[in-house]
Amino acid sequence: MSTQGLPLSGVRVIEMTHMVMGPTCGMILAQLGAEVIKVEPPAGDKTRSLGGMGTSFFPLFNRGKRSVVLDFTRPEDCETMDRLLASADVFLENFRDGQLEKQGLGADELRRKYPHLIVAGHKGFLSGPYEHRPALDEVVQMMSGLAAMTGTMDKPQRVGSSANDIMGGMFGAIAILAALYQKRGGAAGADIRIGLFENCLFLVAQHMVEYEMTGIKPRSMPEREHAWPIYDIFETAGGERIFIGVVTEGHWQSFCREFGLHDFLDDPALRTTTDRILARAKIIPHVAEVISSTTPMPMARRSASPRFRSSGTARVSARDSKCRCSAPIHRPCDPSLRHKNFLQPAKPL
């Protein structure tokens, strides 16, 4: 992969990470043009052999990197690591605190030997009472309340991807970009720490602040009070289920005109968005009746439908056995991804 002309061209990153959060950070830096060298143990990264939901972890989150195997029980491999770090701008790791000290790669030692180095540690928890606990995406989703907001308190449900791990890697990349920018002004290296738990707290911060502002306990997604007049799944005449979102004044005006809901436009009780939210019990059944008489069409043509296009509303198939673009495994047929050549075959690492 050519990195010439990319913003991080010339930046070298040494990566000792595994699973998702740390590798995501390295992947993003590689896509921005950095040379990312992944250091693996003699047996190889454990995610190379994962199955089930972990099958894609290694090829997905390690694309665009180079790889070297080092055995730190061998002096010559320790010397190789020393040379790599001396030549690097960034060092990525996601081991529990204390683990890398055994290889002479603890934070204090790294700062002493490589004062120029930006060290980014992706951790389960930041300093505090939980700092020595092991953490997994699902664990912190339960602890932070994200699982209760996705499902319910009685039936908590984790998010349907490694979203928290991935966002932690993104935060790591953002912090590294800031540290690289500081180095341009003559600053030394930096010690960056990203916490999976603290990252997940940011995901639920909107609910925490809502409670502080209103004193009302936020409802979970299945139980939530809607923030928009129309933000629901409806069934068409052919049995297809589609999501429709009407969130702006322009959406409301256009949607009502296109679908013949003139009574809504003329109703003085529905003048504002707040009025409409409070009248959802009246609006949604009527919209459902109108949509139920709408003839469905394939996903590739729906965006070109004059009625949907001119109304400007957000819409997508929720689940349809006739439409192969309604599940992650069917996304490669999405016309937008195919048009942008978004999906590329990965090269072996």
TORKOL-4160 file (C-alpha; in steps of 0.2 Angstrom, whole numbers, padded with zeros to 4 digits, m for minus):
349
<pt num="1" X="0000" Y="0000" Z="0000"/>
<pt num="2" X="0007" Y="0017" Z="m0005"/>
<pt num="3" X="0007" Y="0030" Z="0009"/>
<pt num="4" X="0015" Y="0044" Z="m0002"/>
<pt num="5" X="0006" Y="0060" Z="0000"/>
<pt num="6" X="m0004" Y="0054" Z="0015"/>
<pt num="7" X="m0004" Y="0065" Z="0031"/>
<pt num="8" X="0006" Y="0053" Z="0041"/>
<pt num="9" X="0018" Y="0048" Z="0028"/>
<pt num="10" X="0036" Y="0047" Z="0036"/>
<pt num="11" X="0029" Y="0043" Z="0054"/>
<pt num="12" X="0034" Y="0026" Z="0061"/>
<pt num="13" X="0023" Y="0017" Z="0073"/>
<pt num="14" X="0028" Y="0002" Z="0083"/>
<pt num="15" X="0013" Y="m0008" Z="0089"/>
<pt num="16" X="0012" Y="m0021" Z="0102"/>
<pt num="17" X="m0007" Y="m0024" Z="0104"/>
<pt num="18" X="m0020" Y="m0037" Z="0102"/>
<pt num="19" X="m0039" Y="m0040" Z="0100"/>
<pt num="20" X="m0048" Y="m0024" Z="0094"/>
<pt num="21" X="m0045" Y="m0007" Z="0103"/>
<pt num="22" X="m0026" Y="m0006" Z="0101"/>
<pt num="23" X="m0026" Y="m0013" Z="0083"/>
<pt num="24" X="m0040" Y="m0001" Z="0078"/>
<pt num="25" X="m0029" Y="0013" Z="0083"/>
<pt num="26" X="m0014" Y="0006" Z="0073"/>
<pt num="27" X="m0025" Y="0003" Z="0058"/>
<pt num="28" X="m0032" Y="0021" Z="0058"/>
<pt num="29" X="m0014" Y="0028" Z="0059"/>
<pt num="30" X="m0009" Y="0016" Z="0044"/>
<pt num="31" X="m0023" Y="0022" Z="0034"/>
<pt num="32" X="m0017" Y="0040" Z="0037"/>
<pt num="33" X="0000" Y="0035" Z="0030"/>
<pt num="34" X="0010" Y="0030" Z="0045"/>
<pt num="35" X="0022" Y="0015" Z="0044"/>
<pt num="36" X="0015" Y="0003" Z="0057"/>
<pt num="37" X="0025" Y="m0012" Z="0062"/>
<pt num="38" X="0016" Y="m0024" Z="0072"/>
<pt num="39" X="0027" Y="m0034" Z="0085"/>
<pt num="40" X="0020" Y="m0052" Z="0087"/>
<pt num="41" X="0026" Y="m0065" Z="0099"/>
<pt num="42" X="0034" Y="m0082" Z="0092"/>
<pt num="43" X="0016" Y="m0090" Z="0092"/>
<pt num="44" X="0009" Y="m0075" Z="0083"/>
<pt num="45" X="m0005" Y="m0064" Z="0088"/>
<pt num="46" X="m0019" Y="m0074" Z="0097"/>
<pt num="47" X="m0032" Y="m0066" Z="0086"/>
<pt num="48" X="m0025" Y="m0074" Z="0071"/>
<pt num="49" X="m0033" Y="m0090" Z="0076"/>
<pt num="50" X="m0050" Y="m0084" Z="0084"/>
<pt num="51" X="m0066" Y="m0091" Z="0078"/>
<pt num="52" X="m0084" Y="m0085" Z="0079"/>
<pt num="53" X="m0087" Y="m0067" Z="0081"/>
<pt num="54" X="m0068" Y="m0065" Z="0082"/>
<pt num="55" X="m0064" Y="m0073" Z="0065"/>
<pt num="56" X="m0063" Y="m0056" Z="0057"/>
<pt num="57" X="m0053" Y="m0047" Z="0071"/>
<pt num="58" X="m0035" Y="m0050" Z="0064"/>
<pt num="59" X="m0038" Y="m0046" Z="0045"/>
<pt num="60" X="m0049" Y="m0032" Z="0048"/>
<pt num="61" X="m0040" Y="m0022" Z="0062"/>
<pt num="62" X="m0023" Y="m0026" Z="0056"/>
<pt num="63" X="m0024" Y="m0021" Z="0038"/>
<pt num="64" X="m0011" Y="m0010" Z="0031"/>
<pt num="65" X="0003" Y="m0015" Z="0043"/>
<pt num="66" X="0019" Y="m0024" Z="0043"/>
<pt num="67" X="0023" Y="m0037" Z="0055"/>
<pt num="68" X="0039" Y="m0044" Z="0064"/>
<pt num="69" X="0040" Y="m0058" Z="0076"/>
<pt num="70" X="0051" Y="m0055" Z="0092"/>
<pt num="71" X="0055" Y="m0067" Z="0106"/>
<pt num="72" X="0060" Y="m0056" Z="0121"/>
<pt num="73" X="0069" Y="m0071" Z="0129"/>
<pt num="74" X="0083" Y="m0069" Z="0116"/>
<pt num="75" X="0095" Y="m0054" Z="0118"/>
<pt num="76" X="0096" Y="m0051" Z="0099"/>
<pt num="77" X="0077" Y="m0049" Z="0098"/>
<pt num="78" X="0078" Y="m0036" Z="0113"/>
<pt num="79" X="0091" Y="m0027" Z="0103"/>
<pt num="80" X="0080" Y="m0027" Z="0088"/>
<pt num="81" X="0066" Y="m0020" Z="0098"/>
<pt num="82" X="0077" Y="m0006" Z="0105"/>
<pt num="83" X="0082" Y="m0001" Z="0087"/>
<pt num="84" X="0064" Y="m0001" Z="0082"/>
<pt num="85" X="0059" Y="0010" Z="0096"/>
<pt num="86" X="0074" Y="0022" Z="0094"/>
<pt num="87" X="0068" Y="0025" Z="0076"/>
<pt num="88" X="0049" Y="0026" Z="0080"/>
<pt num="89" X="0038" Y="0041" Z="0083"/>
<pt num="90" X="0024" Y="0031" Z="0092"/>
<pt num="91" X="0023" Y="0016" Z="0102"/>
<pt num="92" X="0006" Y="0007" Z="0104"/>
<pt num="93" X="0002" Y="m0006" Z="0118"/>
<pt num="94" X="m0013" Y="m0012" Z="0126"/>
<pt num="95" X="m0007" Y="m0024" Z="0140"/>
<pt num="96" X="m0012" Y="m0023" Z="0158"/>
<pt num="97" X="m0001" Y="m0012" Z="0169"/>
<pt num="98" X="0015" Y="m0021" Z="0174"/>
<pt num="99" X="0015" Y="m0033" Z="0160"/>
<pt num="100" X="0028" Y="m0024" Z="0149"/>
<pt num="101" X="0039" Y="m0020" Z="0163"/>
<pt num="102" X="0045" Y="m0038" Z="0162"/>
<pt num="103" X="0052" Y="m0034" Z="0145"/>
<pt num="104" X="0060" Y="m0018" Z="0150"/>
<pt num="105" X="0046" Y="m0009" Z="0141"/>
<pt num="106" X="0037" Y="0000" Z="0156"/>
<pt num="107" X="0032" Y="0018" Z="0154"/>
<pt num="108" X="0046" Y="0025" Z="0165"/>
<pt num="109" X="0059" Y="0015" Z="0156"/>
<pt num="110" X="0052" Y="0020" Z="0139"/>
<pt num="111" X="0052" Y="0039" Z="0144"/>
<pt num="112" X="0070" Y="0037" Z="0150"/>
<pt num="113" X="0077" Y="0029" Z="0135"/>
<pt num="114" X="0066" Y="0037" Z="0121"/>
<pt num="115" X="0061" Y="0054" Z="0127"/>
<pt num="116" X="0055" Y="0058" Z="0109"/>
<pt num="117" X="0043" Y="0044" Z="0109"/>
<pt num="118" X="0024" Y="0046" Z="0110"/>
<pt num="119" X="0018" Y="0031" Z="0120"/>
<pt num="120" X="m0001" Y="0026" Z="0119"/>
<pt num="121" X="m0007" Y="0013" Z="0131"/>
<pt num="122" X="m0025" Y="0007" Z="0128"/>
<pt num="123" X="m0031" Y="0000" Z="0145"/>
<pt num="124" X="m0047" Y="m0008" Z="0152"/>
<pt num="125" X="m0048" Y="0006" Z="0166"/>
<pt num="126" X="m0038" Y="0021" Z="0169"/>
<pt num="127" X="m0030" Y="0025" Z="0186"/>
<pt num="128" X="m0042" Y="0022" Z="0201"/>
<pt num="129" X="m0050" Y="0008" Z="0211"/>
<pt num="130" X="m0053" Y="m0002" Z="0195"/>
<pt num="131" X="m0036" Y="0000" Z="0187"/>
<pt num="132" X="m0030" Y="m0018" Z="0190"/>
<pt num="133" X="m0046" Y="m0026" Z="0184"/>
<pt num="134" X="m0046" Y="m0035" Z="0167"/>
<pt num="135" X="m0059" Y="m0028" Z="0155"/>
<pt num="136" X="m0069" Y="m0033" Z="0140"/>
<pt num="137" X="m0081" Y="m0023" Z="0129"/>
<pt num="138" X="m0096" Y="m0032" Z="0136"/>
<pt num="139" X="m0090" Y="m0030" Z="0154"/>
<pt num="140" X="m0089" Y="m0011" Z="0153"/>
<pt num="141" X="m0105" Y="m0010" Z="0143"/>
<pt num="142" X="m0113" Y="m0018" Z="0158"/>
<pt num="143" X="m0104" Y="m0008" Z="0171"/>
<pt num="144" X="m0107" Y="0009" Z="0162"/>
<pt num="145" X="m0126" Y="0006" Z="0159"/>
<pt num="146" X="m0124" Y="0006" Z="0140"/>
<pt num="147" X="m0131" Y="m0012" Z="0140"/>
<pt num="148" X="m0146" Y="m0007" Z="0150"/>
<pt num="149" X="m0149" Y="0008" Z="0138"/>
<pt num="150" X="m0148" Y="m0004" Z="0123"/>
<pt num="151" X="m0159" Y="m0017" Z="0131"/>
<pt num="152" X="m0167" Y="m0014" Z="0147"/>
<pt num="153" X="m0162" Y="m0015" Z="0166"/>
<pt num="154" X="m0171" Y="m0032" Z="0166"/>
<pt num="155" X="m0163" Y="m0038" Z="0150"/>
<pt num="156" X="m0147" Y="m0029" Z="0146"/>
<pt num="157" X="m0141" Y="m0031" Z="0129"/>
<pt num="158" X="m0123" Y="m0027" Z="0122"/>
<pt num="159" X="m0121" Y="m0016" Z="0107"/>
<pt num="160" X="m0121" Y="m0027" Z="0091"/>
<pt num="161" X="m0103" Y="m0024" Z="0087"/>
<pt num="162" X="m0086" Y="m0020" Z="0096"/>
<pt num="163" X="m0091" Y="m0002" Z="0095"/>
<pt num="164" X="m0083" Y="0003" Z="0112"/>
<pt num="165" X="m0067" Y="m0005" Z="0108"/>
<pt num="166" X="m0067" Y="0003" Z="0090"/>
<pt num="167" X="m0071" Y="0020" Z="0098"/>
<pt num="168" X="m0057" Y="0018" Z="0110"/>
<pt num="169" X="m0045" Y="0015" Z="0096"/>
<pt num="170" X="m0051" Y="0031" Z="0088"/>
<pt num="171" X="m0049" Y="0041" Z="0103"/>
<pt num="172" X="m0031" Y="0034" Z="0104"/>
<pt num="173" X="m0028" Y="0040" Z="0086"/>
<pt num="174" X="m0035" Y="0057" Z="0090"/>
<pt num="175" X="m0024" Y="0059" Z="0105"/>
<pt num="176" X="m0008" Y="0053" Z="0095"/>
<pt num="177" X="m0012" Y="0066" Z="0081"/>
<pt num="178" X="m0013" Y="0080" Z="0094"/>
<pt num="179" X="0004" Y="0074" Z="0101"/>
<pt num="180" X="0012" Y="0073" Z="0084"/>
<pt num="181" X="0006" Y="0091" Z="0081"/>
<pt num="182" X="0014" Y="0097" Z="0097"/>
<pt num="183" X="0030" Y="0089" Z="0093"/>
<pt num="184" X="0031" Y="0100" Z="0077"/>
<pt num="185" X="0032" Y="0114" Z="0089"/>
<pt num="186" X="0047" Y="0106" Z="0098"/>
<pt num="187" X="0038" Y="0097" Z="0112"/>
<pt num="188" X="0045" Y="0080" Z="0118"/>
<pt num="189" X="0036" Y="0064" Z="0118"/>
<pt num="190" X="0020" Y="0060" Z="0127"/>
<pt num="191" X="0012" Y="0047" Z="0138"/>
<pt num="192" X="m0006" Y="0044" Z="0132"/>
<pt num="193" X="m0019" Y="0032" Z="0141"/>
<pt num="194" X="m0036" Y="0027" Z="0134"/>
<pt num="195" X="m0048" Y="0018" Z="0145"/>
<pt num="196" X="m0061" Y="0006" Z="0139"/>
<pt num="197" X="m0072" Y="0009" Z="0154"/>
<pt num="198" X="m0070" Y="0028" Z="0153"/>
<pt num="199" X="m0073" Y="0028" Z="0134"/>
<pt num="200" X="m0090" Y="0019" Z="0137"/>
<pt num="201" X="m0095" Y="0032" Z="0150"/>
<pt num="202" X="m0093" Y="0045" Z="0136"/>
<pt num="203" X="m0106" Y="0034" Z="0126"/>
<pt num="204" X="m0119" Y="0036" Z="0140"/>
<pt num="205" X="m0114" Y="0053" Z="0145"/>
<pt num="206" X="m0130" Y="0060" Z="0136"/>
<pt num="207" X="m0141" Y="0050" Z="0148"/>
<pt num="208" X="m0131" Y="0055" Z="0163"/>
<pt num="209" X="m0132" Y="0073" Z="0159"/>
<pt num="210" X="m0151" Y="0072" Z="0154"/>
<pt num="211" X="m0154" Y="0065" Z="0172"/>
<pt num="212" X="m0144" Y="0079" Z="0180"/>
<pt num="213" X="m0154" Y="0092" Z="0170"/>
<pt num="214" X="m0172" Y="0085" Z="0172"/>
<pt num="215" X="m0171" Y="0073" Z="0187"/>
<pt num="216" X="m0180" Y="0060" Z="0176"/>
<pt num="217" X="m0173" Y="0043" Z="0174"/>
<pt num="218" X="m0169" Y="0041" Z="0155"/>
<pt num="219" X="m0178" Y="0027" Z="0147"/>
<pt num="220" X="m0169" Y="0013" Z="0137"/>
<pt num="221" X="m0170" Y="0013" Z="0118"/>
<pt num="222" X="m0184" Y="0000" Z="0118"/>
<pt num="223" X="m0194" Y="0011" Z="0131"/>
<pt num="224" X="m0188" Y="0028" Z="0126"/>
<pt num="225" X="m0198" Y="0044" Z="0124"/>
<pt num="226" X="m0195" Y="0050" Z="0106"/>
<pt num="227" X="m0186" Y="0066" Z="0102"/>
<pt num="228" X="m0194" Y="0067" Z="0085"/>
<pt num="229" X="m0212" Y="0067" Z="0078"/>
<pt num="230" X="m0208" Y="0052" Z="0067"/>
<pt num="231" X="m0194" Y="0040" Z="0070"/>
<pt num="232" X="m0201" Y="0023" Z="0068"/>
<pt num="233" X="m0202" Y="0007" Z="0058"/>
<pt num="234" X="m0217" Y="0005" Z="0047"/>
<pt num="235" X="m0224" Y="m0009" Z="0036"/>
<pt num="236" X="m0228" Y="m0007" Z="0017"/>
<pt num="237" X="m0241" Y="m0015" Z="0007"/>
<pt num="238" X="m0229" Y="m0029" Z="0002"/>
<pt num="239" X="m0224" Y="m0033" Z="0020"/>
<pt num="240" X="m0207" Y="m0024" Z="0019"/>
<pt num="241" X="m0202" Y="m0015" Z="0035"/>
<pt num="242" X="m0194" Y="0002" Z="0033"/>
<pt num="243" X="m0188" Y="0015" Z="0045"/>
<pt num="244" X="m0193" Y="0033" Z="0042"/>
<pt num="245" X="m0186" Y="0048" Z="0051"/>
<pt num="246" X="m0194" Y="0065" Z="0050"/>
<pt num="247" X="m0183" Y="0076" Z="0061"/>
<pt num="248" X="m0183" Y="0094" Z="0054"/>
<pt num="249" X="m0196" Y="0107" Z="0050"/>
<pt num="250" X="m0192" Y="0104" Z="0031"/>
<pt num="251" X="m0194" Y="0085" Z="0033"/>
<pt num="252" X="m0211" Y="0088" Z="0041"/>
<pt num="253" X="m0217" Y="0099" Z="0028"/>
<pt num="254" X="m0211" Y="0089" Z="0013"/>
<pt num="255" X="m0216" Y="0072" Z="0021"/>
<pt num="256" X="m0234" Y="0078" Z="0024"/>
<pt num="257" X="m0236" Y="0085" Z="0006"/>
<pt num="258" X="m0229" Y="0070" Z="m0002"/>
<pt num="259" X="m0239" Y="0057" Z="0007"/>
<pt num="260" X="m0255" Y="0068" Z="0007"/>
<pt num="261" X="m0255" Y="0072" Z="0026"/>
<pt num="262" X="m0262" Y="0089" Z="0023"/>
<pt num="263" X="m0273" Y="0088" Z="0038"/>
<pt num="264" X="m0257" Y="0088" Z="0049"/>
<pt num="265" X="m0250" Y="0103" Z="0040"/>
<pt num="266" X="m0267" Y="0113" Z="0043"/>
<pt num="267" X="m0268" Y="0107" Z="0061"/>
<pt num="268" X="m0264" Y="0122" Z="0073"/>
<pt num="269" X="m0261" Y="0109" Z="0087"/>
<pt num="270" X="m0246" Y="0102" Z="0076"/>
<pt num="271" X="m0237" Y="0119" Z="0073"/>
<pt num="272" X="m0220" Y="0115" Z="0082"/>
<pt num="273" X="m0209" Y="0100" Z="0083"/>
<pt num="274" X="m0213" Y="0099" Z="0102"/>
<pt num="275" X="m0232" Y="0099" Z="0098"/>
<pt num="276" X="m0229" Y="0084" Z="0086"/>
<pt num="277" X="m0219" Y="0074" Z="0098"/>
<pt num="278" X="m0233" Y="0076" Z="0111"/>
<pt num="279" X="m0246" Y="0071" Z="0098"/>
<pt num="280" X="m0236" Y="0055" Z="0092"/>
<pt num="281" X="m0251" Y="0044" Z="0098"/>
<pt num="282" X="m0261" Y="0053" Z="0085"/>
<pt num="283" X="m0248" Y="0055" Z="0071"/>
<pt num="284" X="m0240" Y="0037" Z="0071"/>
<pt num="285" X="m0256" Y="0027" Z="0068"/>
<pt num="286" X="m0261" Y="0038" Z="0054"/>
<pt num="287" X="m0244" Y="0038" Z="0046"/>
<pt num="288" X="m0243" Y="0019" Z="0048"/>
<pt num="289" X="m0260" Y="0017" Z="0038"/>
<pt num="290" X="m0253" Y="0028" Z="0024"/>
<pt num="291" X="m0236" Y="0018" Z="0023"/>
<pt num="292" X="m0246" Y="0002" Z="0023"/>
<pt num="293" X="m0253" Y="0006" Z="0006"/>
<pt num="294" X="m0236" Y="0011" Z="m0001"/>
<pt num="295" X="m0229" Y="m0001" Z="m0013"/>
<pt num="296" X="m0211" Y="m0007" Z="m0008"/>
<pt num="297" X="m0197" Y="m0006" Z="m0020"/>
<pt num="298" X="m0179" Y="m0013" Z="m0021"/>
<pt num="299" X="m0166" Y="m0004" Z="m0010"/>
<pt num="300" X="m0156" Y="0002" Z="m0025"/>
<pt num="301" X="m0171" Y="0010" Z="m0032"/>
<pt num="302" X="m0179" Y="0017" Z="m0016"/>
<pt num="303" X="m0167" Y="0032" Z="m0015"/>
<pt num="304" X="m0172" Y="0037" Z="m0032"/>
<pt num="305" X="m0191" Y="0036" Z="m0028"/>
<pt num="306" X="m0198" Y="0053" Z="m0031"/>
<pt num="307" X="m0209" Y="0052" Z="m0016"/>
<pt num="308" X="m0195" Y="0048" Z="m0004"/>
<pt num="309" X="m0182" Y="0059" Z="m0013"/>
<pt num="310" X="m0193" Y="0075" Z="m0013"/>
<pt num="311" X="m0198" Y="0073" Z="0005"/>
<pt num="312" X="m0180" Y="0072" Z="0010"/>
<pt num="313" X="m0184" Y="0060" Z="0024"/>
<pt num="314" X="m0172" Y="0047" Z="0031"/>
<pt num="315" X="m0177" Y="0030" Z="0027"/>
<pt num="316" X="m0170" Y="0012" Z="0026"/>
<pt num="317" X="m0176" Y="m0006" Z="0025"/>
<pt num="318" X="m0177" Y="m0013" Z="0043"/>
<pt num="319" X="m0177" Y="m0031" Z="0038"/>
<pt num="320" X="m0183" Y="m0039" Z="0021"/>
<pt num="321" X="m0180" Y="m0056" Z="0015"/>
<pt num="322" X="m0182" Y="m0049" Z="m0003"/>
<pt num="323" X="m0169" Y="m0036" Z="0000"/>
<pt num="324" X="m0152" Y="m0043" Z="0002"/>
<pt num="325" X="m0145" Y="m0026" Z="0008"/>
<pt num="326" X="m0153" Y="m0027" Z="0025"/>
<pt num="327" X="m0140" Y="m0036" Z="0035"/>
<pt num="328" X="m0121" Y="m0034" Z="0038"/>
<pt num="329" X="m0117" Y="m0050" Z="0028"/>
<pt num="330" X="m0126" Y="m0042" Z="0013"/>
<pt num="331" X="m0118" Y="m0025" Z="0014"/>
<pt num="332" X="m0106" Y="m0029" Z="m0001"/>
<pt num="333" X="m0121" Y="m0027" Z="m0013"/>
<pt num="334" X="m0125" Y="m0009" Z="m0007"/>
<pt num="335" X="m0124" Y="0002" Z="m0022"/>
<pt num="336" X="m0115" Y="0016" Z="m0012"/>
<pt num="337" X="m0101" Y="0005" Z="m0006"/>
<pt num="338" X="m0099" Y="m0003" Z="m0024"/>
<pt num="339" X="m0099" Y="0015" Z="m0032"/>
<pt num="340" X="m0085" Y="0021" Z="m0020"/>
<pt num="341" X="m0075" Y="0005" Z="m0021"/>
<pt num="342" X="m0076" Y="0005" Z="m0002"/>
<pt num="343" X="m0073" Y="m0014" Z="0000"/>
<pt num="344" X="m0055" Y="m0019" Z="m0004"/>
<pt num="345" X="m0047" Y="m0036" Z="m0003"/>
<pt num="346" X="m0035" Y="m0037" Z="0012"/>
<pt num="347" X="m0017" Y="m0042" Z="0009"/>
<pt num="348" X="m0009" Y="m0055" Z="0021"/>
<pt num="349" X="0001" Y="m0048" Z="0036"/>
